[in-house]
């Protein structure tokens, strides 16, 4: 413990479909921190997923009552909004974020800590040496990330959801008003010293499908571009259509051939473009409402 902080580190994990992986994730996190004699707080934000992860989280809370904080949202708000919500409950000097599915090995946290100490950074990203997704998803994500990195000022190349952040900075980001909740765009706006280090990204080991279907990906991409860049609107439409195409390939092509732009698929794709976020600034409290804290 240092200064007025209750913990040296807090780990924020947004939870959507984590029933199978949450307990082993918690065990590995505590094993990592205990082996290094570091105290930590684990913050889980339940984002109203379909597999009743909340009951698993309540059992975890029963096993570790003093170091686990549970936050249940009233409705699904998305990974980035849930992560920002978790920031507000941290009682630590530093904060870490990672996914629920064990594709971010907790043991890789050591690389983030070492990079922060070596460069005196306020923000450190774990950058995937080899992304653990299928080829088409890697292609779609890679194209989009390169475009966004070029378009959003101060955004770290290769940004991921595996991060180490000074908690004061994370809370500043959570307090910013934006049209769309994009954690990395908010952190980039603060323009703090930022570093990155290569980390292992594990392949998916469960039967889980991605929580991002093609419509959600298009909405997410549009929200980022519309809210954090000055890209002309015609370019936004082109990017959204390209993302729809790439995502449909990776979601459906292994099972059947999908023609983009025809029939019901084309109708849904066109309708999707009119259901995307606008540019009106919102607070975190209006984006996600907390139902319960345990």
C-alpha positions as CSV (number, residue, x, y, z in Angstrom):
1,X,0.0,0.0,0.0
2,X,1.3,3.5,-0.9
3,X,-0.1,6.9,0.0
4,X,-3.8,7.0,0.6
5,X,-4.6,4.1,-1.7
6,X,-6.2,0.9,-0.3
7,X,-4.6,-1.2,-3.1
8,X,-1.5,-1.0,-5.3
9,X,-3.4,-2.4,-8.3
10,X,-7.0,-2.8,-9.3
11,X,-8.1,-5.1,-12.2
12,X,-11.2,-4.1,-14.1
13,X,-12.9,-6.9,-16.0
14,X,-16.1,-6.3,-18.0
15,X,-18.2,-9.5,-18.0
16,X,-20.7,-10.5,-20.7
17,X,-20.3,-14.2,-21.2
18,X,-17.8,-15.4,-18.6
19,X,-19.4,-18.1,-16.6
20,X,-16.9,-20.7,-17.7
21,X,-13.7,-18.6,-17.4
22,X,-14.3,-16.3,-14.4
23,X,-13.2,-18.6,-11.6
24,X,-9.9,-19.7,-13.2
25,X,-9.3,-16.1,-14.2
26,X,-9.6,-15.0,-10.5
27,X,-7.4,-17.8,-9.3
28,X,-4.7,-16.9,-11.7
29,X,-4.9,-13.2,-10.9
30,X,-4.6,-13.7,-7.2
31,X,-1.8,-16.2,-7.7
32,X,0.1,-13.6,-9.8
33,X,-0.2,-10.8,-7.3
34,X,0.3,-12.9,-4.2
35,X,3.5,-14.4,-5.6
36,X,4.9,-10.8,-5.9
37,X,3.5,-9.7,-2.6
38,X,1.3,-7.1,-4.3
39,X,-2.2,-6.3,-3.0
40,X,-4.9,-6.0,-5.5
41,X,-8.6,-5.2,-5.9
42,X,-10.7,-7.1,-8.6
43,X,-13.6,-5.2,-10.1
44,X,-16.1,-7.1,-12.2
45,X,-18.7,-5.2,-14.2
46,X,-21.6,-7.5,-15.2
47,X,-22.9,-6.2,-18.6
48,X,-26.2,-8.2,-18.6
49,X,-24.9,-11.2,-20.6
50,X,-26.9,-14.3,-21.6
51,X,-25.2,-16.9,-19.4
52,X,-26.0,-15.7,-15.9
53,X,-22.4,-14.8,-15.1
54,X,-23.7,-12.8,-12.1
55,X,-24.3,-16.0,-10.1
56,X,-20.7,-17.0,-10.7
57,X,-19.5,-13.6,-9.6
58,X,-21.6,-13.8,-6.4
59,X,-19.8,-17.1,-5.6
60,X,-16.4,-15.4,-6.3
61,X,-17.4,-12.6,-4.0
62,X,-18.3,-15.1,-1.2
63,X,-14.8,-16.6,-1.5
64,X,-12.9,-13.3,-1.6
65,X,-15.2,-10.8,0.2
66,X,-12.7,-8.0,0.9
67,X,-10.8,-7.8,-2.4
68,X,-13.6,-8.3,-5.0
69,X,-16.1,-5.6,-6.0
70,X,-19.1,-6.5,-8.2
71,X,-21.0,-4.0,-10.3
72,X,-24.2,-5.1,-12.0
73,X,-25.5,-2.8,-14.8
74,X,-29.2,-2.3,-15.4
75,X,-28.9,-3.1,-19.1
76,X,-26.3,-4.1,-21.6
77,X,-24.0,-1.1,-22.3
78,X,-21.1,-2.6,-24.1
79,X,-17.5,-3.6,-23.2
80,X,-16.1,0.0,-23.3
81,X,-18.9,1.5,-21.2
82,X,-18.7,-1.3,-18.7
83,X,-14.9,-0.8,-18.5
84,X,-15.2,2.9,-17.9
85,X,-17.8,2.2,-15.2
86,X,-15.4,-0.1,-13.5
87,X,-12.8,2.7,-13.4
88,X,-15.0,4.7,-11.0
89,X,-14.9,2.0,-8.3
90,X,-11.0,1.6,-8.2
91,X,-9.3,2.3,-4.9
92,X,-5.8,1.7,-6.2
93,X,-2.8,3.6,-7.4
94,X,-2.7,1.7,-10.7
95,X,-5.4,0.0,-12.7
96,X,-5.3,-2.9,-15.2
97,X,-7.9,-4.0,-17.7
98,X,-8.2,-7.4,-19.3
99,X,-10.9,-9.6,-20.9
100,X,-12.8,-12.2,-19.1
101,X,-12.0,-15.1,-21.5
102,X,-8.4,-15.8,-20.5
103,X,-7.1,-14.7,-23.9
104,X,-5.1,-12.2,-21.9
105,X,-3.0,-14.4,-19.6
106,X,-2.8,-12.8,-16.2
107,X,0.9,-13.7,-16.0
108,X,1.5,-11.2,-18.8
109,X,0.7,-8.4,-16.4
110,X,4.3,-8.5,-15.3
111,X,5.4,-7.2,-18.7
112,X,3.0,-4.2,-18.4
113,X,4.4,-3.4,-14.9
114,X,8.0,-3.7,-16.1
115,X,7.3,-1.4,-19.1
116,X,5.7,1.2,-16.9
117,X,8.6,1.2,-14.5
118,X,11.2,1.4,-17.2
119,X,9.6,4.3,-19.1
120,X,7.7,6.0,-16.3
121,X,4.5,5.8,-18.4
122,X,1.0,6.6,-17.2
123,X,-0.5,4.3,-19.7
124,X,0.9,1.0,-21.1
125,X,-0.7,-1.3,-23.7
126,X,-0.1,-5.0,-24.1
127,X,0.3,-5.3,-27.9
128,X,-0.5,-8.7,-29.4
129,X,2.6,-10.4,-30.9
130,X,0.1,-12.7,-32.8
131,X,-3.6,-12.1,-32.3
132,X,-5.5,-15.2,-31.2
133,X,-8.5,-14.9,-33.5
134,X,-9.2,-16.5,-36.8
135,X,-7.7,-15.0,-40.0
136,X,-10.7,-13.1,-41.2
137,X,-11.3,-11.5,-37.8
138,X,-7.7,-10.6,-37.6
139,X,-7.9,-9.0,-41.0
140,X,-11.0,-7.0,-40.1
141,X,-9.6,-5.9,-36.7
142,X,-6.2,-5.1,-38.2
143,X,-7.6,-2.9,-41.0
144,X,-9.9,-1.0,-38.6
145,X,-7.2,-0.5,-35.9
146,X,-4.7,0.9,-38.5
147,X,-7.4,3.3,-39.8
148,X,-8.4,4.4,-36.3
149,X,-4.8,4.8,-35.2
150,X,-4.2,7.2,-38.1
151,X,-7.4,9.1,-37.6
152,X,-7.6,9.5,-33.8
153,X,-5.0,11.9,-32.4
154,X,-2.5,10.4,-29.8
155,X,-4.0,6.9,-30.1
156,X,-1.3,4.3,-29.4
157,X,-0.6,2.0,-32.4
158,X,-1.6,-1.5,-31.7
159,X,-3.9,-0.5,-28.8
160,X,-5.8,-3.4,-27.1
161,X,-8.0,-4.0,-24.1
162,X,-5.0,-5.2,-22.1
163,X,-3.9,-2.0,-20.4
164,X,-2.1,-0.6,-17.3
165,X,-3.2,2.9,-16.4
166,X,-2.6,5.3,-13.5
167,X,-5.9,5.3,-11.7
168,X,-6.2,9.0,-11.5
169,X,-5.9,9.2,-15.3
170,X,-8.5,6.4,-15.8
171,X,-11.0,8.3,-13.6
172,X,-10.4,11.5,-15.6
173,X,-11.2,9.5,-18.8
174,X,-14.4,8.2,-17.2
175,X,-15.5,11.7,-16.4
176,X,-15.2,13.0,-20.0
177,X,-18.4,13.6,-21.9
178,X,-18.4,12.0,-25.4
179,X,-20.9,10.8,-28.0
180,X,-19.7,7.2,-27.7
181,X,-17.8,5.3,-25.0
182,X,-14.4,4.4,-26.4
183,X,-11.9,3.8,-23.7
184,X,-8.8,4.2,-25.8
185,X,-10.0,7.4,-27.5
186,X,-10.8,8.9,-24.1
187,X,-7.3,8.0,-22.8
188,X,-5.7,9.4,-26.0
189,X,-7.5,12.7,-25.4
190,X,-5.5,13.1,-22.1
191,X,-2.3,12.7,-24.1
192,X,-0.3,11.2,-21.3
193,X,3.1,9.4,-21.6
194,X,2.2,6.1,-23.3
195,X,4.2,2.9,-23.9
196,X,3.6,-0.6,-25.2
197,X,5.0,-4.1,-24.9
198,X,4.5,-7.3,-26.9
199,X,2.3,-9.9,-25.0
200,X,1.0,-13.3,-25.8
201,X,-2.6,-13.4,-26.9
202,X,-4.1,-16.9,-26.4
203,X,-6.5,-18.5,-28.9
204,X,-10.1,-19.0,-27.7
205,X,-10.3,-22.1,-25.6
206,X,-14.0,-22.3,-25.0
207,X,-17.0,-22.7,-27.3
208,X,-17.9,-19.0,-26.8
209,X,-18.8,-17.0,-29.9
210,X,-17.7,-13.4,-30.0
211,X,-20.1,-10.9,-28.4
212,X,-19.5,-8.7,-31.4
213,X,-21.8,-9.7,-34.2
214,X,-21.6,-7.8,-37.6
215,X,-24.2,-5.2,-36.5
216,X,-22.5,-4.5,-33.2
217,X,-19.1,-4.2,-34.9
218,X,-20.5,-1.7,-37.4
219,X,-22.1,0.3,-34.6
220,X,-18.9,0.2,-32.6
221,X,-16.8,1.3,-35.5
222,X,-19.2,4.1,-36.5
223,X,-19.3,5.4,-32.9
224,X,-15.5,5.6,-32.7
225,X,-15.1,7.3,-36.0
226,X,-18.0,9.7,-35.6
227,X,-17.1,10.6,-32.0
228,X,-13.3,10.8,-32.1
229,X,-12.3,11.8,-35.6
230,X,-13.1,14.5,-38.2
231,X,-13.4,12.0,-41.1
232,X,-16.0,13.1,-43.7
233,X,-19.3,11.3,-43.5
234,X,-19.0,9.7,-46.9
235,X,-15.8,8.0,-45.6
236,X,-17.7,6.8,-42.6
237,X,-20.3,5.1,-44.8
238,X,-17.6,3.4,-46.9
239,X,-15.8,2.2,-43.8
240,X,-19.0,0.9,-42.2
241,X,-19.9,-1.1,-45.4
242,X,-16.4,-2.5,-45.5
243,X,-16.5,-3.6,-41.9
244,X,-19.9,-5.2,-42.5
245,X,-18.5,-7.1,-45.4
246,X,-15.4,-8.4,-43.5
247,X,-17.4,-9.2,-40.4
248,X,-20.0,-11.2,-42.3
249,X,-17.2,-13.2,-44.0
250,X,-15.7,-14.2,-40.7
251,X,-19.1,-14.9,-39.0
252,X,-20.8,-16.8,-41.8
253,X,-18.6,-17.9,-44.6
254,X,-17.4,-21.1,-42.9
255,X,-21.0,-22.4,-42.8
256,X,-22.5,-20.8,-45.9
257,X,-21.9,-18.2,-48.6
258,X,-23.4,-14.9,-47.8
259,X,-24.0,-12.2,-50.4
260,X,-23.5,-8.8,-49.0
261,X,-26.1,-6.2,-50.1
262,X,-28.7,-8.7,-51.3
263,X,-32.0,-9.7,-49.8
264,X,-32.6,-9.5,-46.0
265,X,-28.9,-9.2,-45.3
266,X,-28.6,-6.1,-47.5
267,X,-31.7,-4.6,-45.9
268,X,-30.4,-5.1,-42.4
269,X,-27.0,-3.7,-43.4
270,X,-28.5,-0.6,-44.8
271,X,-30.8,-0.2,-41.8
272,X,-27.9,-0.6,-39.5
273,X,-26.3,2.6,-40.9
274,X,-29.3,4.6,-39.7
275,X,-29.1,3.1,-36.1
276,X,-25.6,4.2,-35.3
277,X,-24.4,6.7,-32.6
278,X,-24.5,10.4,-33.3
279,X,-22.3,13.2,-32.1
280,X,-24.1,14.4,-29.0
281,X,-21.9,14.3,-25.9
282,X,-23.1,12.1,-23.0
283,X,-21.9,11.4,-19.5
284,X,-21.0,7.9,-18.4
285,X,-24.0,7.9,-16.1
286,X,-26.4,8.3,-19.0
287,X,-24.7,5.6,-21.0
288,X,-24.8,2.9,-18.3
289,X,-26.9,2.8,-15.2
290,X,-25.7,0.8,-12.2
291,X,-28.3,-1.5,-10.7
292,X,-26.3,-3.1,-7.9
293,X,-22.9,-3.0,-6.2
294,X,-21.7,-5.9,-4.0
